[in-house]
Amino acid sequence: MIDTKINNSIIKIVGLLGEYPTKKRKLFQNQLLKNGYKEDAGSAESEKILKDIFYPDFRSLMFIKKAVEKDEELLSRRFRSEELKTLDFVKRDRDKKIIEHYNVDVVKSEIFLFGEQIGLFSLTLKINENNQNFSFISNIINQCRNFDAEININATNENFGPKWHEWISKNYLCGTALRDEKKMIKADEFSGSKFKVFSVFDCEISPLDRRNMLFDLGTSSPINSSIGEGNYAPHPDYFNEIMKNKISIFNNWESLCLFDSFTTIGNGILSNYGSRISWEDSYFRVYLFRLFFKYNLYRYNSDLHDNTVQLRNQFEQFLNQYNLSHISFNFLPNEIFNKIGVALDLDEELNTFQTRINRISTAIQEEKQSRTNALLQFVSVLGGLGSVMPVFDGLSLAKKYLGWSNLLFYTLLVLILLGIGLGLLSFLMPELVKKIKKKIFIKNQL
């Protein structure tokens, strides 16, 4: 099975850029344009085709630039560069000696910015091998998904070359760093240590072998692990659980959607320009959009205790714009969209987060209300104290005309003030008074 020849392939990696508030986003967009990127606004021809496939909301987010540019900070932007760059991945053994080189071309870079939300990027890779097979493909994918994979720039047995994520930052992201050991890059906190991989393979393969290969490539397991070979062979229960995320629509292809990968294997699925564009552009952007939604759920979760009420309002705005239930007039894009959502547990995580943020917001509001009530009670007490002066003046007159002693005067004053105080306390804090009475009653019973 590992020697199955691959006739054609698409391999893309997806990475996380982080949040882009309006000023920062505009600056980054200008840097991209200066470094050879072009804004991908969609042609009139493509817009006509997309109009018959995708709903307007999804179409404007992922393909076509909006004509009306009100609220520009909310608009999505897409940038593309097709400058070819060639590189070698280096693989070392346990003794740090170089044992393999994997040569690939980066043929396209794309940047996706979504208003002030998290941005994503993707690189399209082409393998420089005439006789591609799954064993070689698996090694390439394991290299290109790893942030810290080594690039062969002045790499020797004694010297290490730059890391893959560093090379990407320098060559495609205008110096935007993806990782930081000091944890100064917020997006690095929830991006993980691997890029996401979107891959499509056109080959002649039996349905059973295709199913097993989907598992091996999708989970980044050694080839033939799915059939029980090696130490990484899956338990049948785990294998069956993973394969629940398989998309099976037609007999000639199947896809497996996991959080770290979207893998498709089929026969004749990349045999013409139209089918290739469908996978490389349309279905890829469906997967990309679902990743974007998932990453933002991570982000909102990580920010949950920072001004929760304001965050809830921002989150509601995010949902109003990006929480789409359907994206297409056709069944297949909707099927892929829904299946990816299930694989990523989007609905479950969304419901859990909404419940959590509402609960915290309610607690904060109750705490604020409690403080407000306490303030009102304090003001009421001050008002009650203001009523003491007439009582004092009245007792002073009575003392003068009736000739009371100081002892009698102050005794009556204390009793009257105590009565007023107990009355205010009973009115403002009835529950506290009940507790005190209950404790006194229990003591007397003892």
N, C-alpha and C positions, 0 to 999 in steps of 0.2 A: 504493500500500500504506500509506503513512503517514497517509492520511485515513480509514482504517478506523475506524468508530465503535465505541467500547467500551460495551457495555451495562451492565456492572457490574465492579467491581474490588475487590481487597484489596491494600493496600500496607502492609507492616510493615518497620520497621528493627530491627536487633538490635545491642546494644552490650555491652561487657564492663565489669563492675563491679570485678573483682579478688577477692582472697581474703577470706574472712570467718571468722576464728577465733571461737570460741563467744561470748566477751564482746563483741567488736566486732559480731558478727551480731545478738545480742540488742538491743544499743543501736540498731542501724540499723533493726531491725524495729519497735521502739517509736517511732522517729522517723517511719517510714512510716505507722503507724497514726494518729499525731497529725496528719499532713498529709493525711488524707482517704483513705488506702488502706484496703482491707478484705482480710483474709486469704481467699484463694480455696481453700477446702477441698473444694469439690465438693458438690453436692446429692445427696440420696438417689436422685432420678430419674436424674441423670447417672451416678451410680455404678452403677446397674443396667445402663444402656446400655454404659458402659465395661467393665463386668465381662464382657460378651459379646464384646468386641473385643480388649482388651489383656491381656497377662499381668500377674499381680499386681505383679511388681517394677517394671515400667515404669509401670503404673497409679499406684502409690504415689509414684513419683518425680516424675511429670509432671502428675498430675491430682487424686488423692485424698489427703487427709491420713491418715497412719497412725493407727489407733486406739490401738495400744500405743506409748507414748512413752518406752520405755527408750532409753538412749543418744541423748538428744535432740539432741546435737551432730551426729549423723549424719543427721538427718532433713532432707528438702527442705521448703522453704516457698515459697508463691506468694502474691503480693499484687497487687491490682488496683485501679486508679482509672479511673473513666469520666467524670471532669470534662473537659468540652470546652474546648479552648483553640485560638484561631485565630492564625495567623501568616502573614507574608509572607517568602518568600525573595527576596533581591535579587541580580540578576545585573548585572555591570559589564563594560564593554568594556576594551580595552587602555589607554585613557586614564583609567580609573577612574571613568568616567561611568556612572550607572545607566541601563540599557537595558531591563530586564525586571523584572517582579514576578510571583511565583508564589504564589498564595494557597492555603493548605491548612488543614484542621482536624486537630488531634490529638484523636481520639475515645476512645482508651483507652491506658493505660499499664500494663504488667505487669512485676513484679520476680520473678525466679526465683533462689532461694538454695538451694544444695546442700550442706548440712552445713558443713564447714570448707573446701570447695573453692571454685573460682571462681564468682562470681555473674554473672547476665546480666539485661538488661532489654530490653523491646521497646516500641515505640510504634506504634500503628495510625493510619494517616493516611487522611483522606478528602479527595479533590480537589474543590474548589468550582468545577466547570465543568459546565455542562449538556451540552455537546457534547465529550465526551472523545475524543481520538484518540491514536494511538501517538506522534506527534511531540510532543504536549504532555506525555504520560506520561513519555517519555524525558527531557525537560528536568526534570521534577519529581524523577525518580529520581536524576538526576545531582546535583541539589541536596541531596536529603535523605540521600544516602549519604556526602556529604563532611563530615567533622568541622568544617572551617573555613568552611562556607557561611555567608553573611551574612544576618542577620535584620533586617527593616525595623523597627527601633526607633530613631527619631530619625536614620535614615540619610538622608544627602543626598549630593550630588556631592562635597561637601567633607568630610563626616563619615561614618565607618563605623559600622554597627550592631554588636551583639554577634555572636559566632560561634555557630553552631548547637550545638556541644557545650557551650558555656557556658550557653546558654539552657536546654538539657535538664537540666544539673546543677542549675540554680537552680529550675526549675519542677517537676521530676519526681524528682530523686534526693536531695532534702534537703541539697543543697549538695555532694554527693560529686563531686569533680573527676574528669574523664575524661582530661585531658591536663595535662602539666606540662613546660615547657621545661627545667627543671632536672633532669628525670628522677627526681623524687622519688616518682612514682606507678609502682609496679612493673608493674602490668597494662599501662601504656602502652608498655612495652618490646616487647610482642608482640601488641598489639591492631591494629596497622597504623594507617592514616590514614583508613580508611573504615568506616562501619557496614555490616553485612551487610543485604541486602534480600531479603525474602520477598514475592513478588508473584504474584497470580492475576488473569487477565483473561478476561472472558466476552465474546465477540464472534463475529460471522460472518466467517470467514476461511478461505481455501483451505489445504489441507495444506502446499503448497509455501511460501506466504507465511507460514504459521504457523511453519514450520521456520526460515525466515530471520529472522523477528521474534524468535524465541527467542534466536538468537545476538546480535542487536543489543541487546536489552534485558538479557540475561544478562551480556554482557561490557561493558555500558555504552558501546557504540559508537554513533556517529551513525547515525540511521535510514537504512536502505538500504546500509549498509557491506557487509552480507552478500552483496549481489548485485553488488558490484564498484564501487559509487559512492564517490568521495572518496578522500582520502589514507589513510584507516584501513581500507580494504577488505582483508579477510584473504586470505592465500594459501590455495589449496584444501587443502593439507596441514594447515594450522593449523585451518581451518574444520572439516574432517573429524575432527581430533583432539578439538576441543572438543565436537562433536556426539556423540561416543562416550558422553558423560555424560547423554544424553537418555533420559528415561523415556517409553516409548510402550506403553501398555497397551490403551487403547480408541481407536477411530477419532475420537472427538469432542474429545480433548485430548492434549497432550503437555507434559512438563516438562523443564527443563534445570537440572541441579544443578551449580553451581560453588562454590568456597570462599566467594566474596564474594556469591553470590546463589543463590536458588532461584526460578525463573521458570516459571509455568504459563500456557498460553494454550489456550482451548478454547471450544466452542460449547455453551451451556446448562449450564455447570458451576456457575454461581452463581444459577440460576434459581429456587431454592426455599431455604427456611430450612435444611433438613437438609443439603443439599449445601454451602451456605455455611459452616455450622458445621464440617463435615468438613474443609474446607480451612483455615478461619481458626483452628480450635482444634486438631483432632486431627493433621492432617498438618504443620501449623506446628510443633507441639511435637515431632514426630519430627525435623524439621530442627534445631530448637533444641537438642535433646538431643545430636545428633551434633556440633553446634558446641561445645557444652559439653565433650564428650570431647576434641575436637581442641584446644581452648584449654588444657585441662589437660595434654595431652602437651607443648605449648609450655612451660607453666609448669615441669613436672618437668625438661624439658631444660635450661631456664635455671638451675635450682637444682642441677644434677647434681653439681657439685664442692663443694657445701656439705653436709658430713656425709653422704657417699654411702650408707653402710650404713643409717643411719636413714631416708634418703630412699627407699631400696629397700623398706624395711618399709612406709612410708607409701604407696608406689606399689602394692604388692601389696594393701594394704587398699582402695585406690581401685579397682583392677581387680576385686576380689571384689564390690564393690558396684555398679559402674557399667559394667563390660564385658559387656554383654548381647549374646547372639548372635541372639535372636529376641524380638520384642516383642508379637506379636499372634497371635490364632487365625485371622485372615483373611490372605489372600495379599497384598492391596494395601499395607497398612501395612508388612509385612515387605519387600516389593519396594522401596518408597520408602526404608525404613531401610537396606537393603543397598546400593542404588544411591548414596545419599548417602555411605555409607562408602567406596565405591569412588572417587567423585569427590573426596573429601577425603584419599584415600590413608591411611586410618586403620590398616588392617591392616599395611601396609608400614612406616609410621612407628612403630607399636606394636612390631613385631618388631625393628626397628632399635634402638629405645630400650632394649628389654629386653636385647638382646645387649650394648649399650654399657654399661648400668648394671651388668650381671652381670660384665662384664670388668673394669670399674673396681673393683667391690666385691672381686673375686677378687684383684686386684693389691694392694688395701689390706690384705686379710687376709694375703696372703703377706708383705707388708712388716712387718705386726705380728708374724707368726710368726718372721720373720728377726730382729727386735729381741728377741723372747722367747728365741730360741736363743742370741743373743749374750749376753744376760743370764745364761742358764744356763751358758754357757761361762765367763763371768767368775766366777761362783760356784764352778764346778769348779776354776778356776785358784787361787782363794783357798783352796779345800779342799786342793789340791795343795801350796800354800805352807805350810799347816799341818803337813804331813808332813815338812817340812825340819828342824824342831826336833829330833826324835829322831835324825836323821842327824847334826846338829851336835853333840848331846850325846854320841853314840857316838864320833865322831871326837875329841872333846875328851878322853874317857877313854883312847882309844888313844894319843893324843899324850902324855898324862901318864905312862902305864905303859911305852910303848915309846920315849919320849924323842925323838919326832919334832921336827924343826925347824919353825918357823913357815912357811917356804916350802913344805915338803912337806905340812904340814897344810892350808894354804889351796889348794894345787894340787889335792889330792884332793877338797876341799870343792867347788871350782869344777867339777871334772869330774863329780862326782856330781850336783850341781844342774843342770848342763847336760844330763846324761843324763835326769834327771827331766823337765826342761823340754821336751826333744825328744820324750819319750814322750807327754807331755800334748798337745803340739802335733799329733803324729801321730794321736792318738785324737780330739781335738776338731775339727781342721781337716785331714782327710786330703787333700782336694782341693788345698789350699794347699801341703802338703808335696810332693805329686806334682809340682806346677808348679815348685817350687824345685829338686827333684831333676832335673827335665827340663832346666831352664836350666843347671844345673851340668854335666850330661852333655853338652849341646851345646857349652858353653864348652871342656870338656876335649877334645872332638872337633876343635875348631878349633885 
